[in-house]
Amino acid sequence: MRVDKFLKISRLIKRRSVAHDACEEARISVNGKEAKPGKDVGPGDVITIRFASSEISVRVLSTPEHVTKDGASELYEVING
C-alpha cells in the first residue's frame, strides 16, 4: 500500500492530500529513508512523521484496503512520540 494512503486510512493524517504534501516536503520517512508518496509500505515497516515541533514513529501492523474509524488504530503501534 502507498504510504500516503496508509497515513490516511490509519488516520495518522486526516487527508490523503495532506499526507502527499508531507511526503513531498520530506517530513515522512520509511525505515529511516525519506519517502515519496508512492512508496510501498507493509507490515513491519517503521514510518516516522515529523510535525512542526514533534515527531512520531509507528510500526505498520497491517495494510487492509478498507478500515472503519474504530479499527484505524489497530493498523499500527506507536514506537515513540
N, C-alpha and C positions, 0 to 999 in steps of 0.2 A: 504494500500500500504506500502511496505517496506520503511524504512527511507532512505536507500542508493539509492533506485530507485527514490524516491521523490526528493532528493537533486540533482540528475542528470537531471530529466525531467524539474525541475523548474530552472535549470541552476545556482543554488546557488554554485554547484561544477561541474566542467566540465565533469568529467568522473566518472562512477559508481565505478570503481576500486579505485579511489582516495577517494570517499565517504565511501566505505567499509573500507579502511585503516584508515580513520579519526575516524570512529566508533570504530574500534579495538584499536586505540590509546587513547580512552576516550576523544576525542575532540568534540563529538556530544552528546547533551543531549535533551531528550524529556520530557517536563513538569517537568524539574528540576532533572531528573534522567538520569544517563549515559545510552546511548542507544547502543545496539548491532546492526549490520547491518540489521538483520531481524525484528527489532521492527516495529510493525504496527503503522502507523500514519493516522489520519483522520482530517476532518475539526474541527477547534477549538484547536488542539494541538499546543503547542509552542515548536519550535526547536531552540536550541542555538548552534551556531558553534563557536568554539574557534580557531582563527588563531594564527600565531606566536606572533603578538603584538596587536591584536584586537579581538573583539567579536561581533557577530551579533545575534539578536533574531528575529524570524519571526513567525507569526501565520498562520497556514495552513488554506486556504480558500476552496480548493477543491483538489481532487486527481484523475483526469482522467488518463486513461491508456496511452493516446497519446495526445501530445500537440505540437503546432507549436512553432517555435522560438519566434515569436512575442507575443504569448499567455502565455509564461512561467511566466512572471512577474505577471500575474493575479491569479496565484495559491497560492500566499501568500501575507501578508502585513508585512512590517518591523516594529517591535516594538521598537527596539533600535539598534544602530550600525552605 
